[in-house]
Amino acid sequence: MFATSNETSLSSQDFIELEDQYGAHNYHPLDVVIDRAEGAWVFDVEGRRYLDFLSAYSAVNQGHCHPAIYKALVEQAAKVTLTSRAFRNDQLPLLLKELHDLTGYPMALPMNSGVEAVETALKAARKWGQTVKGIPAGQAEILTCTNNFHGRTISVVGFSSESQYKCGFGPFAPGFKQVIFGDIESFHQAITPNTCAILIEPVQGEAGIRIPPAGYLKAVAELCKEHNILLICDEIQSGLGRTGKLLASEHEGVAPDVVILGKALSGGFYPVSAVLSSREVLGVFHPGDHGSTFGGNPLACAVARAALKVLVDEDLIARSAELGAYALDRLKRLKHPNVAEIRGLGLWIGIDLKGPARPLCEALKDRGVLCKETHDTVIRFAPPLMISREDLDWGLEQIEAVILAS
Ligand SMILES: *Cc1c(COP(=O)(O)O)cnc(C)c1O
C-alpha cells in the first residue's frame, strides 16, 4: 500500500506523476522535485543543484535549513510542541517580548498562516471601528487596493482584483471597497464616516514587485490619522528584511497602526504569523472573541524566536539592502527589447517582460536557478538574504544569459 521500501529509487518523473495523480491541481509548479536544501541552494532527487531565487516567497529569508533555527525546532520538539492556549507555555511570552523589542509595537497576536493573521487584523479593525471609533454595528468599511494579495480565504479573495482568485468562489463578504494602489486621490475619495481601516502592502509582491510612488504610503498614513482610520500594513512578504529594512513601511518613515507578519517569521520551518499593534486595537479582543488551536504554540514560538535572532545576529537586513542595490544596478544595465521594466527594493527584484515570463523561468531552471513568474509577464527574484556575493553573481549571470537569449 505505502511505497516505503523503494522510496529512494523513485525518479523526479515518478514523483511528478504521483503528485499529479493524487493531488489537486491548484498549482502549476516548475518540474523540479526537491529533496534537500541548504542555505541558498536546493537539490533535486537526482542530485542536481539549483540556486533558490524565490526563497519560498520570502519565507526562507534566513536560508534553507538554518542550523540555529533547526536546533531550536528540534530542542523544542523534544520538550513540548502544543499546549493550546487553554494553558500557557514558556515560549509565547518570550516571543511576544522579543517582537516588541524588535519592532516597538506594544502587543502581538500570534497565528499560523499569513492569511489567518490578515483575517485577525480585519476582525480587530472592524471591532475597533465599532467599539472605539463608534461606527454603527455591521457598517464598518475596510479599504483594500487594486492588485492586492493577502491570501486565499473566501473573505480575502472576495476583495481581490484578480478574477481567477475569486472566480467560482462567491458569494463574498461585504464591507470591503477598493482603491487604486499608488493613487492617494482614490483613497481620499473612498473614505466615509464608516471607514475603519485600509489594508495595504507597502510594496506589492504578488502583483510583480510594485513599488508605489515616493510619498504615497506617507500620504496614506497622514489621511488615516486625519480621519481616524487604521493603517494596516501587510508585511508578510515585504517585512523582515526583504526590502532592506525590517519593515518596508520604514522606507517612508511610516509606523502603521497594525503590522502583519508571516513567512520569514519562522525562517521556513513552520507556519508562524502575527499581528502587531497597539493596546487600543488588540485590546478589542476579549477571552473567547478569537483564537486558533495552533496559534502561539511553543514549537512555533521557539522557531520564530530563533528565526528573528538569525535575522538580527547575521545582519541580514543590511545585507539585503546592500546586495539588493548591487543586483538591481547590475540588472538595470541589461538593455534588451524583451525587458519592459526592472523594479526592486532590497533583494526583491521584478523583471517585467514584454512577453510571457514562464519560458524564461523554465530556461533558468535548466541553468540551475529557480524563480517563478508572477502575473504572466514578471519574473520575481527573491534570493535568501544570506546568499553570498559569489552565488548572487553566478545567479545574475544566468539571468542575464537567459534574457539576452530571449
Ligand atoms: C503570502 C502572503 C499572504 C498569505 O500568506 P499564507 O501563509 O500563504 O496564508 C498574505 N499577504 C501577503 C502580502 C503575502 O505575500
The ligand as a Tripos MOL2 file, in Angstrom:
@<TRIPOS>MOLECULE
LIG
   15    15     1     0     0
SMALL
NO_CHARGES

@<TRIPOS>ATOM
      1 C1          1.9960   35.0310    1.2100 C.3       1 LIG1
      2 C2          1.1930   36.2360    1.5410 C.ar      1 LIG1
      3 C3         -0.0060   36.1430    2.2630 C.ar      1 LIG1
      4 C4         -0.6340   34.8300    2.6370 C.3       1 LIG1
      5 O1          0.1780   34.0410    3.4540 O.3       1 LIG1
      6 P1         -0.1520   32.4740    3.6010 P.3       1 LIG1
      7 O2          0.8340   31.9880    4.6180 O.co2     1 LIG1
      8 O3          0.0440   31.8650    2.2430 O.co2     1 LIG1
      9 O4         -1.5660   32.3830    4.0490 O.co2     1 LIG1
     10 C5         -0.6580   37.3140    2.5800 C.ar      1 LIG1
     11 N1         -0.1600   38.5130    2.2230 N.ar      1 LIG1
     12 C6          0.9910   38.6350    1.5340 C.ar      1 LIG1
     13 C7          1.4860   40.0010    1.1700 C.3       1 LIG1
     14 C8          1.6950   37.5030    1.1480 C.ar      1 LIG1
     15 O5          2.8020   37.6300    0.4280 O.3       1 LIG1
@<TRIPOS>BOND
     1     1     2 1
     2     2     3 ar
     3     2    14 ar
     4     3     4 1
     5     3    10 ar
     6     4     5 1
     7     5     6 1
     8     6     7 2
     9     6     8 1
    10     6     9 1
    11    10    11 ar
    12    11    12 ar
    13    12    13 1
    14    12    14 ar
    15    14    15 1
@<TRIPOS>SUBSTRUCTURE
     1 LIG1         1 GROUP 0 **** ****
